[in-house]
Amino acid sequence: MVNGLIINSAGHIYASTGFPDGITVSKDNGLSFSYQNSGLPAFPMGHLEKDSEEYIYAFIDAPPHCIYRTTDPTVGEKEILLQPVGTRHQLQVSPNPVSGTLWGRVNDDVPDGTYSYTITDVTGRKVASNRLVLSQKRFSIDVSLLSAGYYMLYVQYDDCIYTAKVIKH
């Protein structure tokens, strides 16, 4: 019996339950769940919230109607969202949806060379990063190892971030 559900910025799923009692967490996109015992008791839990510092708050619906908070943030330094900074520009990518190789084009005057890229999932969690070779404003990236889903591609050039939404099937 699930009473509340939230996802933190690292993509971890938190579910409050009335039976069995407590808060469960999945760090593998819902494939498995375990009990969260960092400041949250094993009582029937209701609604869940999280704050900007990634603490989870759980509300007990039955008397005495208490509010509990995790003792530590649910996101460690290694898991914090990728937050690219700089001026944003769009990339052209195809095919989209893609299954194997993603082809891309930069519309600005960017010199040929090797550039860093990062791919994040919909929660902002980094799932891939590497370098790509840009030649005549074109590049390719092998995305065959990504799971099916929605992603963001970021390519860094000086203080510019080039972005594209990517659908993997």
C-alpha positions as semicolon CSV with decimal commas, in nm:
position;residue;x (nm);y (nm);z (nm)
1;M;0,000;0,000;0,000
2;V;0,190;0,305;-0,130
3;N;0,082;0,641;0,017
4;G;0,346;0,875;-0,125
5;L;0,610;0,882;-0,395
6;I;0,894;1,123;-0,478
7;I;1,212;1,114;-0,684
8;N;1,521;1,301;-0,568
9;S;1,761;1,476;-0,805
10;A;1,983;1,166;-0,828
11;G;1,689;0,965;-0,961
12;H;1,631;0,766;-0,642
13;I;1,266;0,671;-0,590
14;Y;1,122;0,706;-0,237
15;A;0,788;0,543;-0,153
16;S;0,597;0,572;0,173
17;T;0,393;0,270;0,267
18;G;0,113;0,187;0,506
19;F;0,192;-0,184;0,496
20;P;0,459;-0,298;0,533
21;D;0,532;0,012;0,740
22;G;0,798;0,266;0,651
23;I;0,981;0,433;0,365
24;T;1,143;0,232;0,087
25;V;1,401;0,357;-0,162
26;S;1,511;0,235;-0,503
27;K;1,844;0,347;-0,646
28;D;1,811;0,133;-0,961
29;N;1,508;0,291;-1,132
30;G;1,252;0,077;-0,946
31;L;1,409;-0,264;-1,004
32;S;1,453;-0,320;-0,630
33;F;1,355;-0,139;-0,308
34;S;1,502;-0,140;0,044
35;Y;1,394;0,031;0,364
36;Q;1,526;0,380;0,438
37;N;1,625;0,399;0,805
38;S;1,808;0,734;0,819
39;G;1,583;0,918;1,065
40;L;1,254;0,776;0,938
41;P;1,072;0,531;1,170
42;A;0,903;0,208;1,067
43;F;0,545;0,334;1,104
44;P;0,266;0,357;0,849
45;M;0,370;0,663;0,648
46;G;0,165;0,904;0,441
47;H;0,269;1,192;0,216
48;L;0,637;1,255;0,127
49;E;0,817;1,579;0,043
50;K;1,177;1,677;-0,021
51;D;1,346;2,011;0,029
52;S;1,607;2,195;-0,178
53;E;1,888;2,034;0,025
54;E;1,758;1,681;-0,063
55;Y;1,622;1,589;0,281
56;I;1,310;1,370;0,274
57;Y;1,013;1,455;0,499
58;A;0,756;1,189;0,586
59;F;0,414;1,254;0,740
60;I;0,231;1,006;0,962
61;D;-0,140;1,019;0,880
62;A;-0,257;0,851;1,201
63;P;-0,234;1,003;1,550
64;P;-0,005;1,156;1,672
65;H;0,032;1,307;1,318
66;C;0,410;1,358;1,327
67;I;0,656;1,480;1,067
68;Y;0,993;1,305;1,030
69;R;1,302;1,405;0,833
70;T;1,600;1,201;0,714
71;T;1,911;1,263;0,923
72;D;2,125;1,326;0,615
73;P;2,055;1,460;0,264
74;T;1,956;1,182;0,025
75;V;2,202;1,296;-0,240
76;G;2,577;1,280;-0,184
77;E;2,831;1,503;-0,355
78;K;2,900;1,240;-0,621
79;E;2,532;1,219;-0,715
80;I;2,441;1,587;-0,744
81;L;2,277;1,688;-1,070
82;L;2,489;1,793;-1,360
83;Q;2,425;2,165;-1,393
84;P;2,604;2,299;-1,697
85;V;2,676;2,670;-1,693
86;G;2,721;2,904;-1,984
87;T;2,523;3,024;-2,282
88;R;2,294;2,754;-2,424
89;H;2,262;2,671;-2,795
90;Q;2,064;2,398;-2,967
91;L;2,222;2,104;-3,149
92;Q;2,062;1,926;-3,441
93;V;2,059;1,548;-3,389
94;S;1,928;1,255;-3,591
95;P;1,786;1,002;-3,599
96;N;1,569;1,085;-3,301
97;P;1,456;0,839;-3,167
98;V;1,790;0,664;-3,200
99;S;1,900;0,307;-3,134
100;G;2,273;0,302;-3,220
101;T;2,468;0,598;-3,354
102;L;2,348;0,953;-3,295
103;W;2,457;1,203;-3,559
104;G;2,476;1,570;-3,470
105;R;2,542;1,913;-3,614
106;V;2,648;2,243;-3,453
107;N;2,498;2,546;-3,626
108;D;2,753;2,798;-3,495
109;D;3,111;2,858;-3,607
110;V;3,285;2,607;-3,382
111;P;3,633;2,497;-3,492
112;D;3,706;2,132;-3,568
113;G;3,846;1,952;-3,267
114;T;3,776;1,725;-2,973
115;Y;3,507;1,834;-2,725
116;S;3,358;1,697;-2,404
117;Y;3,001;1,576;-2,393
118;T;2,769;1,457;-2,120
119;I;2,437;1,272;-2,141
120;T;2,188;1,295;-1,853
121;D;1,862;1,115;-1,789
122;V;1,535;1,301;-1,725
123;T;1,622;1,350;-1,358
124;G;1,951;1,521;-1,451
125;R;2,168;1,230;-1,339
126;K;2,479;1,186;-1,555
127;V;2,460;0,853;-1,741
128;A;2,745;0,899;-1,990
129;S;3,032;1,135;-2,063
130;N;3,319;1,121;-2,304
131;R;3,478;1,317;-2,586
132;L;3,359;1,359;-2,941
133;V;3,536;1,470;-3,257
134;L;3,379;1,766;-3,434
135;S;3,460;1,785;-3,805
136;Q;3,296;2,039;-4,036
137;K;3,038;2,108;-3,763
138;R;2,936;1,739;-3,750
139;F;2,987;1,462;-3,493
140;S;2,863;1,116;-3,400
141;I;2,809;0,942;-3,065
142;D;2,744;0,571;-3,003
143;V;2,442;0,555;-2,769
144;S;2,370;0,184;-2,816
145;L;2,454;0,105;-2,451
146;L;2,196;0,348;-2,311
147;S;1,866;0,207;-2,189
148;A;1,549;0,310;-2,369
149;G;1,433;0,651;-2,244
150;Y;1,459;1,027;-2,270
151;Y;1,795;1,202;-2,233
152;M;1,968;1,540;-2,264
153;L;2,295;1,575;-2,454
154;Y;2,536;1,854;-2,353
155;V;2,843;1,948;-2,559
156;Q;3,085;2,202;-2,408
157;Y;3,273;2,463;-2,616
158;D;3,440;2,750;-2,428
159;D;3,160;2,917;-2,229
160;C;2,886;2,773;-2,452
161;I;2,676;2,465;-2,384
162;Y;2,514;2,299;-2,686
163;T;2,210;2,089;-2,598
164;A;1,971;1,844;-2,759
165;K;1,690;1,623;-2,638
166;V;1,750;1,260;-2,732
167;I;1,506;0,968;-2,733
168;K;1,667;0,624;-2,715
169;H;1,462;0,322;-2,819
